[in-house]
């Protein structure tokens, strides 16, 4: 009986193989065609180094913003009883499905020189667009829903008996959240953090539309790949290989064999 249950339907193999080929062949083709020997020389270029450094710096800052704001937002979305939160949920998750350029235009409408928030700031002499701050905001805008969903998912599978036990022992809501809930959902928070960092690192469309591509200021590695593709496809492929390597490390941390980093607390 166990063998019968474990046996998978043969009809799954064909569409599964087609899906696997669709997901893996483009990456394999890039790895085969890219001049890997050119990677060290490319990385020695000041422009490339600046783009990679800016990507890691802004992705780190945006990820911290996602953690500080996304974790509380995820808790509210999962446990809040307000009708307003239910209506706000689609808006919170909207950046997941927005076209990147549309996300950039939306950010301009809010933080641009003539934007809802940008105009008053501009009057005070503060400019956000076409600065590294704009890069961080663009990355956080598209990545924060991953943190919200990770926290929501972790909380939905959490047995509330631990919180109830803490409450009976006199712990208030904040103490229960800090000392009981957050440690128990640590795997979800860590997974959300890594996914946010990966999304920030790969952000392109919203950043280009909102922050531009000034070398050393707002030109991140994905934008550098795009620009190189137009002038030097081989260099673009080499830099793309570097980005793929970073992405593989990130994906391996979350979904790789073992996943010790995200083992739930016992």
C-alpha positions in Angstrom: 0.0 0.0 0.0 2.8 2.4 0.8 4.4 1.8 -2.6 1.1 2.6 -4.3 0.7 5.8 -2.4 4.3 6.9 -3.1 4.1 6.2 -6.8 3.6 9.4 -8.9 1.3 9.4 -11.9 3.3 9.1 -15.1 1.3 11.8 -16.8 3.1 14.4 -14.7 6.5 13.8 -16.2 6.0 15.4 -19.7 4.7 18.8 -18.5 7.1 18.8 -15.6 10.1 18.2 -17.9 8.8 21.0 -20.2 8.5 23.3 -17.3 12.0 22.4 -16.0 13.4 23.0 -19.4 11.8 26.4 -19.7 13.2 27.4 -16.4 16.7 26.0 -16.7 17.6 26.2 -20.4 18.0 30.0 -20.7 20.4 30.0 -17.7 22.4 27.1 -19.0 22.6 28.7 -22.5 23.9 31.9 -20.9 26.5 30.0 -18.9 27.6 28.1 -22.1 27.9 31.3 -24.2 29.4 33.6 -21.7 33.1 34.2 -21.7 33.9 33.2 -18.1 37.5 34.1 -18.6 36.4 37.7 -19.1 34.8 37.9 -15.7 38.0 38.9 -13.7 38.8 41.7 -16.2 35.2 42.8 -16.1 35.2 42.9 -12.3 38.3 45.0 -12.3 36.5 47.8 -14.2 35.7 50.7 -12.0 32.3 51.1 -13.5 31.4 47.5 -12.8 32.8 47.6 -9.3 30.8 50.7 -8.6 27.6 49.1 -9.9 28.1 45.9 -7.9 29.0 47.8 -4.8 26.0 50.1 -5.1 23.7 47.1 -5.7 24.9 45.4 -2.5 24.8 48.6 -0.4 21.3 49.7 -1.5 19.9 46.1 -1.4 21.2 45.9 2.2 19.6 49.2 3.2 16.3 48.3 1.4 16.2 44.9 3.1 16.7 46.5 6.5 13.7 48.8 5.6 11.7 45.8 4.6 12.5 44.0 8.0 11.7 47.1 10.1 8.5 47.9 8.4 7.5 44.6 6.7 7.5 42.4 9.9 5.0 44.7 11.8 2.9 45.0 8.7 2.9 41.2 8.2 1.8 40.8 11.8 -1.0 43.3 11.4 -2.2 41.6 8.2 -2.2 38.2 9.8 -3.7 39.1 13.2 -5.5 42.4 12.7 -9.3 42.3 12.9 -9.9 45.7 11.3 -11.9 45.8 8.1 -9.5 48.5 6.9 -6.7 46.0 7.0 -8.6 43.5 4.8 -9.2 46.2 2.2 -5.6 47.3 2.4 -4.1 43.9 1.9 -4.5 43.9 -1.9 -2.7 47.3 -2.1 0.1 46.0 0.1 0.7 43.0 -2.1 0.1 45.0 -5.4 3.8 45.6 -6.1 4.2 41.8 -6.6 2.2 42.0 -9.8 2.9 45.5 -11.0 5.0 45.9 -14.1 8.3 47.3 -13.0 8.0 50.4 -15.1 4.5 51.1 -13.7 6.0 50.7 -10.2 8.6 53.4 -11.2 6.0 55.7 -12.5 4.0 55.3 -9.3 7.1 56.1 -7.2 7.6 59.2 -9.3 4.0 60.2 -8.6 4.7 60.0 -4.9 8.3 61.1 -4.5 9.1 62.9 -7.7 9.8 66.6 -7.9 6.1 67.3 -8.6 4.9 64.3 -6.6 2.5 64.1 -3.6 5.4 63.9 -1.1 8.2 64.9 -3.4 6.9 68.4 -4.1 6.9 69.5 -0.4 10.3 68.0 0.1 11.6 69.7 -3.0 10.4 73.0 -1.5 12.5 72.3 1.5 15.5 71.6 -0.7 15.3 67.8 -0.4 15.4 65.7 -3.6 14.8 62.0 -3.7 14.6 61.2 -7.4 17.9 60.3 -9.1 19.7 59.7 -5.8 20.7 56.5 -4.0 17.7 57.1 -1.7 15.5 56.6 -4.8 17.2 53.3 -5.5 16.5 52.1 -1.9 12.9 53.2 -2.1 12.4 51.5 -5.4 13.9 48.2 -4.1 11.9 48.3 -0.9 8.7 49.0 -2.8 8.9 45.9 -4.9 10.5 43.6 -2.2 8.5 44.3 1.0 5.5 42.2 0.0 7.8 39.1 0.2 8.4 39.9 3.8 4.7 40.5 4.5 3.8 37.2 2.9 6.5 35.3 4.7 5.4 36.6 8.1 1.8 36.0 7.3 2.5 32.5 6.3 4.6 31.8 9.4 1.9 33.2 11.7 -0.9 31.2 10.0 0.9 27.9 10.9 1.8 29.0 14.5 -0.2 27.4 17.3 -1.6 30.3 19.5 -1.3 28.2 22.6 2.2 29.7 23.2 0.8 33.2 23.2 -2.1 32.2 25.4 0.3 30.7 27.9 2.4 33.8 27.9 -0.7 35.9 28.5 -1.8 33.8 31.5 1.7 34.4 32.9 1.1 38.1 32.8 2.9 39.0 29.5 1.4 41.9 27.6 0.8 41.9 23.8 4.1 43.5 23.1 6.1 41.2 25.4 4.3 38.2 24.0 5.1 39.3 20.5 8.8 40.0 21.2 9.6 37.0 23.5 7.3 34.4 22.1 5.9 35.0 18.6 9.0 36.5 16.9 11.3 33.7 18.0 8.8 31.1 16.9 8.5 32.6 13.4 12.2 33.3 13.0 12.5 30.8 10.1 9.8 32.7 8.2 11.4 36.1 9.0 14.8 34.9 7.9 13.5 33.4 4.7 11.6 36.7 4.0 14.8 38.7 4.6 16.8 36.6 2.2 14.1 36.8 -0.5 13.8 40.5 0.0 17.6 40.9 -0.4 17.5 38.9 -3.6 14.6 40.9 -5.0 16.3 44.1 -4.1 19.5 43.0 -5.7 17.8 42.1 -9.0 15.5 45.1 -9.2 15.7 46.9 -12.5 12.6 48.5 -14.0 11.4 50.6 -11.1 14.9 51.7 -10.3 15.6 52.8 -13.8 12.3 54.8 -14.1 12.5 56.3 -10.7 16.3 56.7 -10.0 17.9 56.8 -13.4 21.2 55.3 -14.3 23.9 57.8 -13.1 27.2 56.0 -12.9 28.3 55.6 -9.3 25.1 57.1 -7.9 22.1 55.1 -9.1 23.5 52.6 -11.7 23.0 49.2 -10.1 24.4 46.0 -11.5 21.1 45.0 -13.4 21.1 48.4 -15.1 24.8 47.9 -16.0 23.9 44.6 -17.6 21.2 46.3 -19.6 23.5 49.0 -20.8 26.3 46.6 -21.6 23.9 44.5 -23.6 23.5 47.3 -26.0 27.2 48.1 -26.5 29.1 44.9 -25.4 27.0 41.8 -25.3 29.9 39.6 -24.2 30.6 41.8 -21.2 26.9 41.9 -20.4 26.8 38.1 -20.4 29.9 37.9 -18.2 28.3 40.3 -15.6 25.0 38.4 -15.9 26.9 35.2 -14.9 28.1 37.0 -11.7 24.6 38.0 -10.9 23.4 34.4 -11.5 26.1 33.2 -9.1 24.9 35.6 -6.4 21.3 34.6 -7.0 22.1 30.9 -6.8 23.7 31.5 -3.4 20.6 33.3 -2.2 18.2 30.7 -3.5 20.4 28.0 -1.9 20.2 29.6 1.5 16.4 29.5 1.4 15.6 26.4 -0.6 18.8 24.4 -0.7 19.4 21.0 0.8 19.3 21.1 4.6 18.3 24.7 4.9 19.8 24.7 8.4 19.6 28.5 8.6 15.8 28.3 8.6 15.3 25.2 10.8 12.4 26.0 13.2 13.2 26.4 16.8 12.5 23.4 19.0 
